[in-house]
């Protein structure tokens, strides 16, 4: 393998790693944006809750009914529903954020594995492709001394190698 081929393998490996890093950075950025969005939505839900419960209390107060029994149960049920909505929103946010972070980690691993694959595919798993040899050399040179197998990529050592 010449210097040019090695450089191409290096560029391909670096490109795979950098692609994985860029994808991870993008997914981490989305996770951070999701956190900001959740916090803004939480603030809006809190304001809506205060507004709604205030209207309910005002309606009960204007009617002259005491804040006990049925009216109090309605307000308590409303408060419970708002709290439940908040818990659901928080769980959804945490699951989505965790998913984005996990995807980022997997993208990074994919980039590294792509780099390893680039290097491995350059050799094709065949010793005949190592520096100083070629498939034609393996076939032309014949068998290693003392071998009974037929010539192949795997039976001839590269030039300068010994058993």
N, C-alpha and C positions, 0 to 999 in steps of 0.2 A: 504494500500500500504506500503510495507516494505521499509527499507532504500535502499536496492539494487535496487528496482524498481525506487525509486526517483532519485538515482544516475544515472541510465540509461536514465531517462527522461532528467536530467540535462546535461548529456553528449550529448544526441541527440540534445537538444536545442542549446548548445554551438557549436556543430558541424555545425548546420545549419547557425548560425550567422557567424562563422568563414569562412564557405564556401562562404557566400555572401560577406564578407569582402575581401576574396582572389580574388573573381571574379571581384569585383569593382576595386581593386588595379591593376589587370591585364588589365582591360579596360582603366583605367586612364593612365597606362603605354603605351598602344597602342595609346592613344590620344596624349601623349607627343611625341612619336616616329613619329606620323603622322605630328606633327608640324615641327619637324626637317626635315622630308622628304620634306614637302612643301617648307620650306626655301631653301633647297638645289636645288629643282626644280626651284624655283623662280630665284635663282642666275644663273642657267643654261639658263633659258628662257631670262633673261636680256642679258647675253653674246651672245646668238644666235641672239637676236634682233639687238644688236650693230653690229655684224658681217654681218648679212644680209643687214641691211640698209647701212652699209659702202660699201658693194659690189655694191649695187644699185647706190649710189652716185658716186662711182668710175666709173661705167659703163657709167653713164650720162656724167660725166666730160670728160672721154676718147673720147666720141663720139663728143664732141664739142658743144653739145646742151645746151642751157641755162636752168637753174633750174627754169623753170616757165612752166605754162600750163600743158600739159599731163605728162611729166616726174615728175613734182612736185606732181601731183594728184596721180600718182602711188606710190610714196614714202609715201605720206600722207595716202593712203589706206593701205599700208603695216604697217605703224605705228599704225593705227587704229586697224588692225587685231591683232597685237601683244598685244595691250592694252586690247582688247576684250578677247583674250586667257588668259591673266593674271587675268582678273576679273572672268572668268569662273572657272579657277583653284582655285582662292581664295574662291569663293562661294562653290565649291565642298569640299574643305578642311574644311571650317567652318561647313558645314552640316554634314560631316562625323565625325568631332571631337565632335560636339554637340550630334550626335547619340551615339557615344561611351560613352560619359559622362552620357547620359540619361540611357543607358543600365547598366552602373555601379551603378547608383542610384537604378534602378529597381532590380538589383541583390542583393543589400544590403537589400532592402525592402523584397525581396523574402526570404532571409536568416532569417530575423526577423519573418516573417510570418510562416516560417517553424518551428521556435522555438516555436511560439505560438501554432501551430498545434500539435507539439509533446506533449506539456503539455495538450492541450485540449483532444487529442485522448487517453491519458493515463486515463482520467476519463470517456471517452466515453459519457459525458453529462448525466451520471446517478448517482444519489445520492447514490445508493447502492454500488458504487465503492469507496466512500470516506473512509478515514481511520476509522477503527473500525467497518466496516460493510462489507458485501459481498452480492452477489445476493442470495446465499442460505439462509443467515440470513433473508433477506427481505421476502422471500417466507415462511420460516419456522415460523417466529414470527407472521405472520398474519397482520391484519389491525390495523391501529392506532385507539385508542379509539374514538368512535363516528363517524367513517368513514363508509360509505356504499359501497365504491368501493372495487373491488377485489384486492388481494395482487399483487404488482408489484414492480419494482425497485423504483418507484416514491412515493409509499405510506408509506414506512417505513423509519423513520429517523435513521441515524447511532447511534450506542451506545453512550450514554452521551449527545445526542442532545435532546432538548425539543422544543415543539411548542411555 
